[in-house]
Amino acid sequence: MSEVVRFHSVSFIRNDKTILQNVNFSLTQGESLAIVGRNGAGKTTLINLLFGYLWPTSGNVSTFGETYGDTPMVPLQNKMGIVQPGHQETLLQRLTAFEMVLTGVIGTLGLYKEPTPEQTKTASLLLESIGLENKAHQLYQTLSSGEKMKVLLLRAFGEGKELLILDEPTAALDVTARVDFGRSLYSLKQNNPKLTRILITHRIEEIPEDFHKILLLKEGQVLAFGEKQSVFTDTNLSKLYDLNLSVSEKKGQYQITVLS
């Protein structure tokens, strides 16, 4: 499979403070990675580097086989979709659910021109794919928290996206809505097996079962990277959270217990 993302010896320094230091990891097409770290670990900076919003102080970032600085950024960015709940809600909450998804298909922040019949059909099919067709003409701001998140997921996926980044999408959801969102994310992946996904979170219990790769980020450095079962150990997670922890697994879901 082709390589979709590579960070090679990436460091980022701002105002004499090291935010990321010597970060190395890569993903191939179709893989799903969860990046886990406490608040302030550098997760948001990493994503901004991935999108080309920031530039590494040292090292190289590559996506889809192209190294940043050697190729135009816009074509690469057009292959990426991101779910950032707070930021996107502020910009787009006056639209209907259908219009929200349609902006993702068109690739704009608003509806500034008449969509083509093909774009309209694509947006409708996306809503239908996760059972939201009956919410199509409801204002986004009146949807439940779980429904909003599913709309943002569809908007990020849009059309022609090969890399999907989810920035703490379930942080504000209750357990039922979190499970429902996970099912929608799974369904989207099943229908698009080549889609590569990156999930940002600080809670391991929020990681869906079908995310098999994990990167633990602590104070800007990679603490561990690899397959879920080899990364989620008592030792690694105790170091990550600076607590004495025990890790348990059931049906692909992991939980941590604080030991006395």
N, C-alpha and C positions, 0 to 999 in steps of 0.2 A: 504493500500500500504506500501511496505517496505521503511525504511529510507535509503537515499542515502548519505546525508551529515549532519554532526552535528559539530558545534563549541560550546564547553562548557567552558565558562569563560576563553577564550583564550586571553593572552597578549603576546606581543613580544617587547623586549627591545634590542636595539643595540647601543653600545657606549654611554651608560647611557641615551639614548633617547628613550622614549616610542613611538613606532610606532603604535601598536594596544593595546587597553586596554579593557579587560573584554568583549570580543565579544561573543555573543550568538545568534545562529540561527540554524535552521534545515530545510532540504528539504526531501520530500518523492519522490518516484519513479514517474517520469512523470511530475513533477512540473518544472516551468520555473521562474527563479529569475533574476532580474536586480539589480546589485549593483551600486549605484549612489554616486559619491563623487567628490569633486574638486581635482585638481592636488595636490599630496602630502597627500591625505587623508588616505593612507594605503591600497589602492585597490590591488596593485601589490604584496605587502607583504602578504596579505590575500590569494591570489592565489598561491603564492610560498609555503605557509603553507599547503594549500589544496593538492598540488602535493607532499608534503614531501621534497621539496628542502630546506626548512627552518624548524626549530623545535620551538614550542612555548616556551617562557620563563616560562609560567605557563598556566594551563588549558589543555584541550584535544581536538584533532581533530579526527573525525571518518568518514570513508566512507564505504558504503556497509556493515554496521554493525560491522566493525572492527576498533578498536582503535589503532592509530599510536603508535608504541613502543611495542605493544603486538603481532604484526603479521608482516610478510615480506611485504615490500612496493611494490615490483615489480608487483605482481599480481593485486594489487589495482590500480597502475599507468597504467597498461595495459588496464584497463576499462575506462580510461579517455582520452579525446581528447581535444586539445587546438588550438585555432586560435590566433596566435600572428604575425600579418602581417610583421613588420620590421625584426624580428629575423629570421623567416622562409624564407623570400624572399632572404636574404643574403646567407643562406645555400643551397638553392635549385633552384635558378632562372635559372640555365642552363638546367634544365630538361624540357620536354614537359608537357603539361597539363595532358596527360594520365599518364606519368611517375610520376608526382607529386602525383596524386591520388593513383597510385600503391604503392608508398612508404608508404602511410597511411594504405593501405590494408595489406601490408607485415609487417609494424611496424618498419621501418628503416628510417634513415636519407638520404639514398641513395640506388641505385640499385646495390647491390653487388653480387647477384646471380639470376639465371633464375627463374622467377615467375612460379608458377604452373598454369595450365589451369584454375583452379577454381579462383585463385587470379586475373588473367587477365580478366576473365568474370565479376567478382565483380567490378573491376575498371571501366570497360566499362559500366556496368549497372548504376553505380553511376553517371558517366558523363551524361548518357542518362536521368537519373531521373530529372535533372534540365536543360536539353536542351543544353548541352555543347558537345555533341558527335561530332559535326562538328569542334570543336576546339581541338580534342584529340591529334593531331600530331603537333600542333603549339607550339613553344617555349613559356614557361611560361612568360618569360620576355617581350614578344611581345604582350601579351594580354592586354586588357583594364583594368583599375583599378577595375571595377566591376567584370569582368571575373576572374581576379586574386583572388579576395576575395572569389568567389564561388568555385574556385579550392581549396583554402585553407580550406574552409568549408568541402568539400568532403574529403580532405586529413585527417583532424582532426577526422571526423566521422569514416573513415576507415572501420574496421570490428570488431564487438564485443564490441563496445564502448557503455557504459551506461550513461556516464556523459560527456557533451560537454561544454567547457568553451570558451567564446568568449571575447577576450581582446581588447576592443575598435575597432571592426572590420570595422566600417564604418566611422571612424574619417576623413579619407582622401578622401571619396567618395562624389560626387555631389548628388543632390537630386534624380535624376533618378536612378543612380547606387545604392543608398541607398535603395530605394523602391524595386528595382529588387533583391537585396541581401535579403531583408526581406521576399520577396515571396519565394525565394529558401530555406531560413531557415524554413519558415512555411511548405513548401512542405516536407522537410526532416522530420519534426516533425510529420506531418500527416501520413507519411509512417512508422514511428517508434514511436508510441504513448507512449511507456514506456521510451523514451529518456528523461533524466533530463538535463536542460540547465541552465547555468549561464552566464549572459551578464555583462561585465564591461563597464561602460560609465560615462561621466561627463555631458551628455546632455540628458535631459529626452525626447526630441523630437525624439531621435534615438531609443527609446525602441519600439519594435514591439508590436502590439496590443495584441498578444497572450501570452505575458509575464505578468502573473497576480500577482506575488509576487515581492515586492520591499524592498531593504535594503538601507537606507541612511547612509552613512559613513562620519563622520566629525572628522578630527584630530584624527583618530584612534579609535573612539568610535561610536557605533551604535546609531544614532539619532532616527531612527524609523525602524520598520520591520513589514511587514504584507501584507495584500491585497492592491493592487494598489490604489483603491479608498479611502482607509482609511489613506494611507501614503502620497499621493500627495495632501496635503492641503496647503493653503496659509502660515500657521504658520510654518509647517515643512520645506518647501522649502525656505522660507525667512531666517530661521535659518541656513539652509545648505549653502546658498550662501551669507549670510550676506548682504542681500538686501531686500528692501520692494517689495515683489512680489505678483502677482495674478496668480492663476492657472486656466486654462480652459481645458475642455475635449470635443473632438468631435470624435465620432466613435472609441473610445478606444485609441486615440492618445492625449497626453497631451502637452500643450504649457504653457510657462510662460511669463508674461508681467511685466516689471519693472515699478513700480509706482513712481510717483514724490514725 
